[in-house]
Amino acid sequence: MPFIGIPHGLIGMAALVVSAGCRIPQPIEVRTAVDMETTSAQDQSPIVQMPIDVASSGSAKVAIVDVDGVLLNRNRTGVMSVGTNPVADFRAKLDHARRHADVCAVVVRIHSPGGGVTASDIMYEDLRRFRAETGKPVVACLMDVAAGGAYYVATAADLIVAHPTTVTGGFGVILNLYNLQDMMAQMNIVGVPVKSGDQVDMGSPIRRIPEESREILQATADGFRARLHERIGAARGLSMEGDEPFLDGRIVTGPDAMSLGLVDSIGYVDDAVDLAAAQIGRGRGRAVLLRRRNDRGETPYAITPNRPVQSEFFPLDLPGLRRAELPTFLYVWQPNPSLEN
C-alpha cells in the first residue's frame, strides 16, 4: 500500500477546531495526490549506446556493432590488458540490440582478416538468428580487411557494403604447424613423448610430420573449406564449385568483389547506416555505437580492442614457440605466419 501524505496545514486546522470545542458535523474530507509511478530498473548490461551522430536529422536509430581483429573464442585479456573476447562481445551487442525496441536496424562494421573456424561459425549463426528472430535489417560494412571468417560473418547480413579500398576474399583454411626438431637438436633438447595412439600427437613441433598425419589434417582442412564455400554460395546465390578465381583463397578488392557478386554496393560507414534505415522506409539513419561501458566512442570508427596491451611490450613472436596457445584451424587471410598459432 502506498504511503499517502496529508499536508500539515489540514492537520493543524482540524486540531484547532477540536481544541476550540467546536463540533464537526461530518468527517473532514481530505484529498491529496498519490504518485504511483514506478521507477524502471536500471539496465545493468555491460553494453551501452553511445550517440555519435547527434547532428543527423535521421529518425531511425541504427546500432553500429564493430567486429575487429582476429576472431577467436578466447579470452584476450591479461596483465595490463584491455583486450576482449570478440565472440562474446559480438553476442552481447546483438543481445542489446535485440532487447531495445528503439534500435531499428544494425550495421556490422568489420575490420578483420578472419579467425578460427568455430569462432567464425558461431558469429555467423548468432547474426543469422538475430535477423530471423527480430526482423531488424542488418547491413555489413567491410572496412580495410574483411577476409576469411570475417567475410563469412558478413554473409549473414541482408546487404554487404564494401569500401572502394576494402580487401576481402581469403576463402580458404590454414592450420599453422612448425617443425622445431632441428632447432631443439642444436640446444641438445630431445622430445620423448609417451603416448598411446599413433596419431594422438599429430602436428607436434618436436618432429617432422609423418605423411599419414599430413593426409588426415589435409582432409580436415578440405572439409572445413567445403563448408565455408557452401555457406557463402548459399548466402550470396553463387556457384562455389566452378573456376572462380577467388576459390583458391586469394584476396580481391571491394570493386572486384562487387563484380563477382560478393558484395552489394561500394560505400562508406555513413552510407551503410542510411542503407540500413532505408530497409524499413525511414530515410536517413541516426547512428549509435554499441560499446562496453569502459570504452570510449566518439565517431563511427571507434574500435573495441581485442588485443592484449602486454603483447606490445614483447613484439618478438617466433612461430611455434607459444605452445600455451593451441593450434587452430583458421578461416583467415594470413600473410604473417605469427598472426595466430
N, C-alpha and C positions, 0 to 999 in steps of 0.2 A: 504494500500500500504506500503510495507516495505521501510524503510529508507536506501538509498544507499549512503554509504560514499565514497567520492573521495579523494584519497591520496593528502596531502598538496603539495607534490613535483610537481605534474602535474599542479595544480592550479597556483603555483608560476611560473612555466615555461611559461605557457600561458600568464600570466600578464607581464612577462619580454619581451616576443616577441612583444606584443601590444605596450608597452611603448617605445620600440626602433623604432617604426614607421614601422615595418615590416608588410606587408600584408600577411594574411593567406589565401592561395588559396582555401582551403576547411576546413570544420569543423574538429576540432581535435576529433578523436575517443578515448573515454576513456572507458576502460573496467575494471571492478572490480568484485570481487566475493561477492555474496549476500548469507548470511546464512539464509535459510528459515526453518531450523529445529525448531520445536516447542517443548517446554518442557512439558512433561506429568504432569497432576495434581497429586499432592502428595496424596497417599492413606491415607484418614483420618479415616479408620476403626480402632476401638479400639483394634482389634486383629492383632497381628504381628507374623511373622515367626522367630523363634529362632533356628538357626542351632546348633545341638548338636552332630553331627556325622561327623565332618569335615574330619576326617581321613578315612572315608569309601570310598571305590572305587566304590560304587554303583552309578548308573546313574539315577535311578528313585527317585524323591523326594516324600517321604511318610510323610504325616502330622499326628502327634500324637495329638489326642483330648482326654483330660482327663475328666473322669466323677467320681467325688469324693464326698463322704459324703452322707447325707440323701437328697433324691431328692424331693424337694418341690418347687412349683412355688410361691415362697415367697421371698421377699426382706430380705436377711440375714444381711444387713449392719446396722450400728448404731454408737453410740459414740465410738470412738477409735476402730472401726471395719474395717477389710479388707475383710469381708465376701462378698458373691455374690449370685445372683440368679442362681442356677445351670441349670435351664431350659433355661433361657435367654442366658447364656454363651454358652451352647451347640448349640443353634440355630446360634449364632453369629459366632462360629468357623466353623460350617458347611457352612454357607454362604461365609465365607472367602475361604474355600477350593473349593466351587462352582465357585467363581469368578476367581480364579487364575489357569490358564491353566497349570502352571508349577507343580502344585500338581497332581501327577499321581494316588495316592491311599491314603487311610486313615486308620489309626489304632485307634480304640476307646478303650482307656485304662481305665478299670472300677475297682474302689475300692469303693463299696457302699453296704450297707445292703438292699437297696431298697428305697422306698419312697411312696409318695402319689399316689393313683390310677390314678388320672387325670394327674399329672405331668409325671409319668412313661409312660402313654399312649401317651402324647404329644411328648416326646422324641423318643419313638419308631416310631411314624409316621413321625417325622422330618427326622430320619435316613433312613427310608424306601423310602421316597420321594427323598432324596438326591441320593440314589443309582439309583432309577428309572430315574431321570432327568439327571444325569451326566454320568452314566455308569462307574464311578470310583469304583474300588474294595474297599470294606470295610472289615476289619478284626477286630473282637472284641477280646481284650486280658483281661482275668479275672485275677485280682490281688489277694490280701488276701481274700477279701469277694466280691462276686458279686451275691447277692441273691434277691429274690422277684422281684420288679420292675426293679432293675439293670440288672438282667438276662433277663428280658423281653425286655429291650432296646437292649441287645446283640443279640437277635434273629433276629433283622432287618439287621444284617451284613451278608456278604456272608459266612464267616467262623468264628468259635469261637475257640480261643486258651485259655487253662486254665493252670495255673502254677501247678506243682506237689502238692503244698500245698494249692491250692485255696479251699475256702469253698463257695459252691453255693447251689441252691435249694431254700427253703423257699417259695414255690409256694402256698401261702395262703393269706388271708386278715384278718386284725385286725383293730378294732376301739377301742381305749383306752378310757374307761369311768370309772368314780370313784364315789363312794358313800361317800360323806363327811357329811352326816346328823348327825351321832353321834359326830364327831369332832366339828361341829358347835354347837351342843347342849351343849357341855362342855364349850363353850365360850358364852353361852346364846345368840346365834345367830339363828334366825328362818327365813327361807325363806318365803316370802309372794308374790308369783307371781300373777299378774293379767293377765289373758290370755283368749283368745277366740279360742277354738280348743283344744280338749283333748290331742293331740299328738304334739302340737307346741313346747313343751319343752322336748320331749323325749330324754333321755340321760342326763338330768340335774343332776349335782352332789349334789343338795340340798335335794334329796330324793331317796329312793330306786326305782329302775326302775320297773315299772309295767310289768307284763307278756306280755300284748299286745304290749307294746313298744319294748320289747326284741324280740318278734317274727318279728316285722316289720324290725328292724335293722339286725336281723339274715338273713332274706330273701334278704336284700340289699347286705350283705357281701357275701352270697352264689352266687348271680348273678354276682358280680364282680369277684369272683373266677372262675366261669364258663367261663367268658370272657377271663381271663388270661390263663386258661388251653387250651381254643380253639385256641388262638393266638400262644401259644408255640407249641401245637401239629401241627398246620398248617405249622409253620416255620421250625420245625425240622422233620416233617414227622413221628410223634409219635402218638400213641393212648393214649389219656389222660383220658380215661374212664374205664380203667381196674383196675388191682390190683397192679399197680406200687407203690413201697414203698414211692416214693417221693411225691405222690399226697396228703399226709396228712400234708404237709408243712414242713417236716423235711429238714435238711441240708445234703449235700453229699460233698465228697471231689472231687477234679479235676479228678483223675483217675477213681473214681466211676461214675462220670458224663459222662466220655468218654464211659465207658462200657454200660451206659444207653442210649447213643445216644444224650446226652445233649450238648456235645462239640465235636469238630472235631479232636483236637490234644492237646498234652501236650507240653508246651514250655515256653519261656520267651518273654519279650518285643522285644528283638532283633530278635527272631525267627518270631514274628508276623509281624515285619517290612519287613523282607525278604519275608515272605509268601505273603504279600500284593503286593510287587513288582513283585513277580513271577506270579501273576494273569494276568499281562499284558506282560509277557515274557521279563521282564527287569532284571532278575537276582537278584542281591542284591539291597536293598533299601538304600536311604540316608535320615535319619530321620530329621525332623524339628518339633519343638514344636509350636503349635498354642497357644499363650498366650495373655493376656491383656497387654497393654503397660507398666503398672506399676508392672508386675510380673516378677520375675527372673526365668530362667530355663536353667540349665546347663547340665542336664542329662535327659534320657527318663523317669525318675521317679519323676520329679518336679510336684508339685501339686498346683492347684489354690484353695485356701481355700474358703469354703462356710460356715464357722462357725464364728460368731462374736467374736472378741477378748474379749469383755467385759464379755462374758459368763465364761471365765476362772477365772475372779475375784470373781464370785459368783457361785461356783460349786454345792452348795446345790440346788436340784431341787425336791421338793416334788410332786409326781404325782397328777395332778388335780388342783394344785394351780395357774398355769399360765393360767388363764382363758382368757387373751387377745388373746391367740392363739387358734383358733377354733379346735375342734377335727376333725380328718381327717381319712377317710378310707385309709389304707396303704397296699401296696404290699411290705412286708418287713419281714426280719428275725429279731425278736425283743426280745432278751433275757433280755434287760434292759427296763422296762416299762417307764422310763423317757426319752427314746430316742426322742420321739416326742409325743405331745398330740394327 
